[in-house]
Amino acid sequence: MTEKLVLAGQEFDNRLIIGTGKYASGEVLTASAKASGAQIATMAVKRVDTKNHTDEIVKPLKNLGITLMPNTSGAKNSREAIFAAQLAREALGTDWVKVEIHPDVRYLLPDPVETFKACEELVKDGFKVFPYIQADPVLARRLEDIGVSAVMPLGAPIGSAKGLETKAMLEIIIAQSHVPVIVDAGIGAPSDATLAFELGADAVMVNTAIAASRDPVAMSHAFKLAQEAGRTAFEAGLAVKAQSAVATSPMEAFLKEAMK
């Protein structure tokens, strides 16, 4: 990979973002994080010791030099998400926040209306906002317009390990986006991450596929290699994409132009 990932004005060499849930222990999380080479990790504000930082998440990750992206998982509406973001900023000293609002406790699907409301307020309050959303190109564009730092469309429901079921919509979001696109949720195998990067995703968020594997450390390394392969292929220019571009029909060209 030759191009750096730029999020909220910061540069990163690694494009893999890791989660911190479902690990057997803090030691396994730390070893996996190191093996992945990840430079960004997200964690639920409700799981963090915001007063003493003596938990098994914040301190080890900070010692590895990993940038923290607290998330509002568990919030059921915009009010709860905004409160969680403010708590994280005060406790962790960061303006970064991944907005997760999912009142549906079974599938954890994001609420688009409440997510938009929360993002709008948080952007006004100076936060660097990373919304977890359905793979909805219209919503992604609306969020971009209000100033989010990136969009995080799902590949499939959280924890489902079904891969990129939303591939067609992800392609549209990536094609029309002027902010980074981070594929989040549903990644079940390193090959899913590779495909996301080949599509042009700027980063991929992975948790369950690593944490719930038989050997999280080895799986982390596999995902590190997968993102290197996928992103390198994208930067090199996949032949199939080049051929597709040449074969674009007049109608496809018109629609592509209209989407700009």
C-alpha positions in Angstrom: 0.0 0.0 0.0 1.3 3.4 -0.9 -1.5 5.8 0.0 -2.1 6.6 3.7 -5.5 6.5 5.3 -6.6 10.0 6.4 -9.4 10.3 9.0 -10.3 13.6 10.6 -7.0 15.1 9.6 -4.9 12.2 11.0 -2.8 9.9 8.8 -2.6 6.2 9.3 -0.5 3.4 7.6 -2.9 0.6 8.5 -6.5 0.6 7.2 -7.9 -2.1 9.6 -10.0 -0.8 12.4 -10.6 -3.3 15.2 -13.3 -3.7 17.8 -12.7 -4.6 21.4 -15.7 -6.8 22.4 -16.0 -10.6 22.7 -12.4 -11.2 23.5 -11.6 -13.9 26.1 -9.4 -11.6 28.1 -7.6 -8.2 27.9 -4.3 -10.1 27.2 -5.8 -11.7 24.1 -7.2 -8.4 22.9 -3.8 -6.7 23.3 -1.9 -9.5 21.5 -4.5 -9.5 18.7 -4.3 -5.7 18.3 -0.6 -5.9 18.0 -0.8 -8.7 15.5 -3.3 -6.8 13.3 -1.1 -3.8 13.1 -4.3 -1.7 13.6 -3.8 1.9 14.6 -7.5 2.6 15.4 -9.8 0.7 17.8 -13.4 1.3 18.8 -14.9 0.5 22.1 -18.3 1.1 23.7 -18.3 4.0 26.2 -20.4 1.9 28.6 -17.6 -0.7 28.8 -14.8 1.7 29.6 -13.6 2.7 33.0 -13.9 6.4 32.3 -12.6 7.5 35.7 -9.4 5.5 36.4 -8.6 4.0 33.0 -7.5 0.8 34.8 -9.7 -1.5 32.7 -8.4 -4.0 30.2 -9.2 -1.9 27.1 -8.1 1.7 27.2 -4.7 1.5 28.9 -3.3 -1.4 26.8 -4.4 0.1 23.5 -3.0 3.5 24.4 0.3 1.8 25.3 0.3 0.4 21.7 -0.2 3.9 20.4 -3.6 3.0 19.0 -6.1 5.9 18.4 -9.3 5.4 20.3 -12.7 5.7 18.6 -15.3 5.5 21.4 -18.7 4.4 20.2 -22.2 4.9 21.5 -23.3 1.3 21.3 -26.3 0.7 23.5 -27.9 4.1 22.7 -31.5 3.8 21.6 -32.0 7.4 20.4 -30.0 10.6 19.6 -30.2 11.9 23.1 -28.5 8.9 24.6 -25.9 8.9 21.9 -25.0 12.6 22.4 -24.7 12.0 26.1 -22.4 9.0 25.6 -20.2 11.1 23.2 -19.9 13.9 25.7 -19.0 11.5 28.4 -16.3 10.0 26.2 -14.8 13.3 25.3 -14.6 14.4 28.9 -13.1 11.1 30.1 -10.9 10.1 27.2 -9.9 13.5 25.9 -11.0 12.8 22.3 -13.4 14.4 19.9 -13.7 11.2 17.9 -17.0 9.3 18.2 -18.6 6.4 16.3 -22.3 7.0 16.4 -24.2 3.8 16.9 -27.9 4.0 17.6 -29.8 0.7 17.3 -33.1 0.3 19.3 -33.5 -3.1 17.7 -31.8 -5.3 20.3 -32.0 -8.5 18.1 -30.3 -7.4 14.9 -28.7 -4.2 16.1 -29.6 -2.4 12.9 -28.9 1.3 12.9 -31.8 3.8 13.2 -31.3 6.3 10.3 -33.5 9.1 11.7 -32.0 9.2 15.2 -28.5 8.7 13.8 -28.8 11.7 11.5 -30.2 13.8 14.4 -27.3 12.8 16.7 -24.7 13.4 14.0 -26.0 16.9 13.2 -25.8 18.0 16.8 -22.4 16.4 17.4 -20.8 17.9 14.3 -22.0 21.3 15.5 -20.4 20.6 18.9 -17.0 20.0 17.3 -16.9 16.2 17.3 -15.3 14.1 14.6 -18.3 11.9 13.8 -18.2 8.4 12.3 -21.8 7.2 11.9 -22.6 3.5 11.6 -25.4 3.3 9.0 -27.3 1.0 6.7 -25.8 0.8 3.3 -28.0 3.7 2.1 -26.3 5.9 -0.5 -28.9 8.7 0.1 -28.3 8.8 3.8 -24.5 8.6 3.3 -24.7 11.7 1.1 -26.9 13.6 3.6 -24.5 12.8 6.4 -21.6 13.9 4.3 -23.4 17.2 3.7 -23.7 18.0 7.4 -20.0 17.4 7.9 -19.3 13.9 9.3 -15.7 12.7 9.1 -16.5 9.4 7.4 -19.5 7.1 6.8 -19.6 3.5 8.1 -22.1 1.5 6.1 -22.7 -2.1 7.1 -21.8 -5.1 4.9 -24.3 -7.3 6.8 -25.9 -7.2 10.2 -23.5 -7.0 13.2 -22.0 -10.3 14.2 -23.6 -12.2 11.3 -20.3 -13.0 9.5 -22.3 -13.0 6.2 -19.8 -10.8 4.3 -20.7 -8.0 1.9 -24.4 -8.7 1.4 -24.8 -5.0 0.6 -22.1 -5.0 -2.1 -24.2 -3.2 -4.7 -25.1 -0.3 -2.4 -21.5 -0.1 -1.0 -20.2 0.4 -4.6 -22.6 3.3 -5.0 -21.6 4.8 -1.7 -17.9 4.5 -2.5 -18.4 6.0 -6.0 -20.2 9.1 -4.8 -18.6 9.7 -1.5 -16.2 12.6 -0.8 -15.4 11.4 2.7 -13.8 8.1 3.7 -16.0 5.0 3.6 -15.4 2.5 6.3 -17.2 -0.9 5.8 -18.5 -1.9 9.2 -20.3 -5.0 10.4 -20.8 -8.4 8.8 -17.2 -9.1 7.9 -16.8 -12.8 8.5 -13.5 -13.7 6.9 -10.3 -12.1 5.7 -11.6 -12.5 2.1 -14.5 -10.3 2.9 -12.1 -7.5 4.0 -10.1 -8.0 0.8 -13.2 -7.6 -1.3 -14.2 -4.4 0.5 -10.8 -2.9 -0.2 -10.9 -4.0 -3.8 -14.2 -2.2 -4.1 -12.4 1.0 -2.9 -13.3 1.1 0.7 -11.0 3.4 2.7 -11.0 1.2 5.8 -12.7 -1.9 7.2 -13.9 -2.4 10.7 -13.6 -6.0 12.2 -14.5 -7.4 15.6 -16.4 -10.7 15.8 -14.5 -12.4 13.0 -11.3 -12.0 15.0 -12.5 -12.1 18.6 -14.7 -15.2 18.2 -12.2 -17.2 16.1 -10.3 -20.1 17.6 -7.0 -18.2 17.5 -7.6 -14.4 17.5 -3.9 -13.5 17.3 -3.4 -15.6 14.1 -6.7 -14.3 12.7 -5.6 -10.7 13.3 -2.5 -11.4 11.3 -4.6 -12.9 8.5 -6.8 -9.7 8.4 -3.6 -7.6 8.3 -2.5 -9.5 5.2 -6.0 -9.3 3.7 -6.2 -5.5 3.9 -2.7 -5.3 2.4 -3.7 -7.5 -0.5 -7.1 -5.8 -1.2 -5.9 -2.3 -0.9 -2.8 -3.0 -3.0 -5.0 -4.5 -5.7 -7.2 -1.5 -5.7 -4.3 0.9 -6.0 -2.8 -1.2 -8.8 -6.0 -1.0 -10.7 -8.0 -4.2 -11.2 -8.2 -5.3 -14.8 -11.8 -6.3 -14.5 -12.7 -2.7 -13.4 -10.7 -1.2 -16.2 -12.6 -3.4 -18.7 -15.9 -2.5 -17.1 -15.1 1.2 -17.4 -14.3 0.8 -21.1 -17.6 -1.1 -21.7 -19.8 1.5 -20.0 -23.0 2.1 -21.9 -24.4 5.6 -22.6 -27.1 5.1 -20.0 -24.6 4.0 -17.4 -22.4 7.0 -18.2 -25.4 9.3 -17.9 -26.4 7.8 -14.5 -22.8 8.0 -13.3 -22.6 11.7 -14.3 -26.0 12.4 -12.6 -24.8 11.0 -9.3 -21.9 13.4 -9.1 
